[in-house]
Amino acid sequence: MLSPPFSLSSDLGVWQQPKDLDFNTDKNFLGWAVSAVPEYRVTDLISGHCGLFYKSKGYQRGASTLDPMFHVTLGAGLVY
């Protein structure tokens, strides 16, 4: 378990997709994605986080490519 100023959110997704996005075929493959967002509460009002995301080949809503992709985000938030 992480100490109180730290938190970690994670997500794992698996999907089955038709080959070449051709919905008139019986050929398909599995795709997957994983993400983790460690967060640190700097003060009672401010937190910072770093988002890490990886997806395999295939379509996933919000992803900018059909190829495998690794993505990092940095951010800050207000806690209320």
C-alpha positions as CSV (number, residue, x, y, z in Angstrom):
1,M,0.0,0.0,0.0
2,L,1.2,3.5,-0.8
3,S,1.5,6.2,1.8
4,P,-1.2,8.9,1.9
5,P,0.3,11.5,-0.3
6,F,0.8,8.9,-3.1
7,S,-1.9,7.1,-5.1
8,L,-1.8,4.9,-8.2
9,S,-4.6,4.3,-10.7
10,S,-4.2,1.6,-13.3
11,D,-6.3,0.1,-16.2
12,L,-6.0,-3.0,-18.4
13,G,-8.1,-3.5,-21.5
14,V,-8.2,-6.5,-23.9
15,W,-10.3,-6.6,-27.1
16,Q,-10.9,-8.8,-30.1
17,Q,-10.7,-7.1,-33.5
18,P,-11.3,-8.2,-37.1
19,K,-8.1,-8.3,-39.2
20,D,-7.6,-5.1,-41.2
21,L,-10.8,-3.7,-39.7
22,D,-12.7,-5.8,-42.2
23,F,-16.0,-6.8,-40.5
24,N,-16.8,-9.3,-43.3
25,T,-14.1,-11.7,-42.3
26,D,-13.7,-14.4,-39.7
27,K,-10.0,-13.6,-39.1
28,N,-9.3,-11.6,-36.0
29,F,-6.7,-10.8,-33.4
30,L,-6.5,-9.7,-29.8
31,G,-5.4,-6.2,-28.8
32,W,-4.5,-4.9,-25.4
33,A,-3.7,-1.7,-23.6
34,V,-2.4,-0.9,-20.1
35,S,-2.1,2.5,-18.3
36,A,-0.9,3.7,-15.0
37,V,-1.2,7.1,-13.3
38,P,0.9,7.6,-10.2
39,E,-0.2,10.8,-8.4
40,Y,1.4,12.8,-5.6
41,R,-0.5,15.2,-3.4
42,V,1.9,18.2,-3.1
43,T,-0.4,20.2,-0.7
44,D,-3.9,19.8,0.6
45,L,-5.1,21.7,-2.6
46,I,-2.6,20.7,-5.4
47,S,-1.6,17.3,-6.8
48,G,0.7,16.3,-9.7
49,H,0.6,13.2,-11.8
50,C,2.3,11.3,-14.6
51,G,0.2,9.2,-17.0
52,L,1.8,6.2,-18.7
53,F,-0.1,4.4,-21.5
54,Y,0.8,1.6,-23.9
55,K,-1.4,-0.1,-26.5
56,S,-0.7,-3.0,-28.9
57,K,-1.5,-2.9,-32.6
58,G,-5.2,-2.2,-33.4
59,Y,-8.0,0.3,-33.0
60,Q,-8.7,1.9,-29.6
61,R,-10.9,4.9,-29.2
62,G,-8.8,8.0,-28.5
63,A,-5.6,6.6,-29.8
64,S,-4.0,8.5,-32.7
65,T,-2.7,5.4,-34.6
66,L,-3.5,1.8,-35.3
67,D,0.2,0.9,-34.6
68,P,1.5,0.0,-31.2
69,M,1.9,3.2,-29.1
70,F,3.5,4.5,-25.9
71,H,2.3,7.8,-24.5
72,V,3.3,9.8,-21.4
73,T,1.4,12.8,-19.9
74,L,2.3,15.1,-17.1
75,G,-0.3,17.2,-15.3
76,A,-1.4,19.0,-12.1
77,G,-4.8,19.2,-10.5
78,L,-6.7,20.9,-7.8
79,V,-8.1,18.8,-5.0
80,Y,-11.4,19.8,-3.5
